[in-house]
């Protein structure tokens, strides 16, 4: 197959591209990414010379680019991850989330439908989404694939809209579409604006660790490698028109995550003269529309496809901390905005 991965230079996308290159050597992987603030080619420096890989810089809203790419590459599979994804940014600037997540998904679906109809290709479109489309849970219960959508932020609303478009293109036009809704991802190469890399960076530098509200917001955490394995499995074996929830079976309160992270950072770096890094925890004003609890029921993907996560949160977090501490230069380049220069200095000049 020739598989188009959108957003393949981002966090989940780069981990997925690396996974596909290594596990599907007979397939060609085309990575389409606009390289906005969170897209970083350094994330893929170790695989960019692979013979079955091509990177294309471009916008999923660019219909002419999509048309050309689908026909010239004869793409017969799409794994669509390109999205604006940070809730705080969506609160400050929702327009870009609507453009990328809604209009971009529409353009991609139409490009696939046109190319596959014209070229007689039986393609598959895998739309990757989030559990945030379901809204907020109480203290009990889980999101299932039948849970009604109740998005509460501009980000989750835009992702809910893109889910509905993908589902509609399956039912209206007969496209082979599968959808996955995942819980919170963590692991290597995550842009340092999300909870875990932010806390690692601040704990390392002995800076205050900001926790929203009372820290009681609950999320289900999924290691990115477990997610990539699930994505590939659904792409390969999922039933057309089917939605699969992907969760880590790891519910944690934010405050408990930060406390565990402090303890593991103390183990990794030693306790300083000022004592445990737990002293750095600082509660700050909660963000607007902050959902209280997410929890995924991943029984369907387990029963139908045999998938289960391999990482526990404790072991996955320890592994993630080790990775960030070992890649301090990459992290610093992301934090100060110099990561494009960092890539050119360290990789682009070497690879040509």
RAKA-V358118 format. One record per backbone hydrogen bond with DSSP energy under -0.5 kcal/mol. NH is the residue of the N-H (numbers start at 1). CO is the residue of the C=O. E is the energy in kcal/mol with one decimal. If there is no record, write none. Layout:
NH & CO & E
NH & CO & E
This chain:
3 & 1 & -0.6
3 & 28 & -2.9
4 & 2 & -0.5
4 & 77 & -3.2
5 & 3 & -0.6
5 & 30 & -3.0
6 & 4 & -0.6
6 & 79 & -1.9
7 & 32 & -2.7
8 & 5 & -0.6
8 & 32 & -0.5
10 & 7 & -1.4
14 & 10 & -2.1
15 & 11 & -1.6
16 & 12 & -2.4
17 & 13 & -3.0
18 & 14 & -2.2
19 & 15 & -1.9
20 & 16 & -3.0
21 & 17 & -2.6
22 & 18 & -1.6
23 & 19 & -2.2
24 & 20 & -2.4
27 & 24 & -2.0
28 & 1 & -2.8
29 & 52 & -3.2
30 & 3 & -2.8
30 & 28 & -0.6
31 & 29 & -0.6
31 & 54 & -3.0
32 & 5 & -2.5
32 & 30 & -0.6
33 & 31 & -0.6
33 & 56 & -2.0
39 & 36 & -1.6
40 & 9 & -2.3
40 & 38 & -0.5
43 & 40 & -1.7
44 & 41 & -1.7
45 & 42 & -1.1
47 & 44 & -1.8
48 & 44 & -1.1
50 & 47 & -2.2
53 & 50 & -1.3
54 & 29 & -2.3
56 & 31 & -3.3
58 & 33 & -1.1
58 & 56 & -0.6
62 & 59 & -1.8
63 & 61 & -1.2
66 & 62 & -2.2
67 & 63 & -2.6
68 & 64 & -2.4
69 & 65 & -2.6
70 & 66 & -2.8
71 & 67 & -1.9
72 & 68 & -2.8
73 & 69 & -2.1
74 & 70 & -0.7
75 & 70 & -1.2
76 & 2 & -1.8
77 & 2 & -1.2
78 & 124 & -2.5
79 & 4 & -2.9
80 & 78 & -0.5
80 & 126 & -3.1
81 & 6 & -1.1
81 & 79 & -0.8
87 & 85 & -0.7
90 & 86 & -1.9
91 & 87 & -1.6
92 & 88 & -1.4
93 & 89 & -2.5
96 & 93 & -0.6
97 & 93 & -0.5
97 & 94 & -0.5
98 & 94 & -1.8
99 & 95 & -2.3
100 & 96 & -2.5
101 & 97 & -2.0
102 & 97 & -0.6
102 & 98 & -1.5
103 & 98 & -1.9
104 & 99 & -1.6
106 & 102 & -2.3
107 & 103 & -2.5
108 & 104 & -2.1
109 & 105 & -2.6
110 & 106 & -2.4
111 & 107 & -2.2
112 & 108 & -2.4
113 & 109 & -2.6
114 & 110 & -2.7
115 & 111 & -2.4
116 & 112 & -2.8
117 & 113 & -1.9
118 & 114 & -2.6
119 & 115 & -3.0
120 & 116 & -0.6
121 & 116 & -1.5
123 & 121 & -1.2
124 & 76 & -1.3
125 & 176 & -3.0
126 & 78 & -3.3
126 & 124 & -0.5
127 & 125 & -0.7
127 & 178 & -2.8
128 & 80 & -2.1
128 & 126 & -0.6
129 & 127 & -0.5
129 & 180 & -3.5
131 & 182 & -2.4
133 & 130 & -0.9
134 & 131 & -1.7
135 & 132 & -1.3
137 & 293 & -2.8
138 & 140 & -0.5
143 & 295 & -3.6
147 & 144 & -1.5
150 & 133 & -1.7
157 & 153 & -2.6
158 & 154 & -2.1
159 & 155 & -2.0
160 & 156 & -2.4
161 & 157 & -2.1
162 & 158 & -1.8
163 & 159 & -2.2
164 & 160 & -2.2
165 & 161 & -2.0
166 & 162 & -2.3
167 & 163 & -2.5
168 & 164 & -2.4
169 & 165 & -2.3
170 & 166 & -1.2
171 & 167 & -2.2
172 & 168 & -3.1
173 & 169 & -1.1
174 & 170 & -1.2
175 & 169 & -1.7
176 & 123 & -0.6
177 & 175 & -1.2
178 & 125 & -2.3
179 & 242 & -2.1
180 & 127 & -2.2
181 & 244 & -1.9
182 & 129 & -1.6
182 & 180 & -0.5
183 & 246 & -1.7
184 & 220 & -1.4
186 & 222 & -1.5
190 & 187 & -0.9
193 & 191 & -2.8
194 & 191 & -1.3
198 & 194 & -2.2
199 & 195 & -2.4
200 & 196 & -2.4
201 & 197 & -2.4
202 & 198 & -2.5
203 & 199 & -2.7
204 & 200 & -2.3
205 & 201 & -1.5
206 & 203 & -1.0
207 & 202 & -2.9
209 & 280 & -2.9
210 & 208 & -0.8
211 & 282 & -2.8
213 & 284 & -1.9
215 & 212 & -1.9
218 & 292 & -3.0
219 & 252 & -2.2
221 & 219 & -0.5
221 & 250 & -2.2
222 & 184 & -3.4
224 & 186 & -2.6
227 & 223 & -2.0
228 & 224 & -2.5
229 & 225 & -2.1
230 & 226 & -1.9
231 & 227 & -2.8
232 & 228 & -2.4
233 & 229 & -1.9
234 & 230 & -2.6
235 & 231 & -2.9
236 & 232 & -2.2
237 & 233 & -3.1
238 & 234 & -2.4
241 & 177 & -3.6
242 & 239 & -2.1
244 & 179 & -2.5
246 & 181 & -2.7
247 & 245 & -0.5
252 & 219 & -2.6
254 & 217 & -2.2
255 & 215 & -2.6
257 & 253 & -2.1
258 & 254 & -2.4
259 & 255 & -2.0
260 & 256 & -2.5
261 & 257 & -2.8
262 & 258 & -2.3
263 & 259 & -2.1
264 & 260 & -2.5
265 & 261 & -2.5
266 & 262 & -2.3
267 & 263 & -1.8
268 & 264 & -2.2
269 & 265 & -2.8
270 & 266 & -2.0
272 & 275 & -0.6
275 & 272 & -1.6
279 & 276 & -1.6
280 & 277 & -2.0
281 & 278 & -1.6
282 & 209 & -2.9
284 & 211 & -2.6
290 & 287 & -1.1
291 & 289 & -0.8
294 & 218 & -1.8
297 & 143 & -2.6
298 & 296 & -0.7
302 & 298 & -1.3
303 & 299 & -3.2
304 & 300 & -3.0
305 & 301 & -1.3
306 & 302 & -1.2
307 & 301 & -1.6
316 & 312 & -2.6
317 & 313 & -2.9
318 & 314 & -1.9
319 & 315 & -2.2
320 & 316 & -2.1
321 & 317 & -2.8
322 & 318 & -2.1
323 & 319 & -1.9
324 & 320 & -2.4
325 & 321 & -2.4
326 & 322 & -1.8
327 & 323 & -1.0
328 & 325 & -0.6
331 & 327 & -2.2
332 & 328 & -2.6
333 & 329 & -2.1
334 & 330 & -1.8
335 & 331 & -2.3
336 & 332 & -2.3
338 & 333 & -1.1
339 & 333 & -1.1
342 & 338 & -2.5
343 & 339 & -2.1
344 & 340 & -2.2
345 & 341 & -2.6
346 & 342 & -2.3
347 & 343 & -3.2
348 & 343 & -2.1
349 & 344 & -1.7
351 & 347 & -2.2
352 & 348 & -2.1
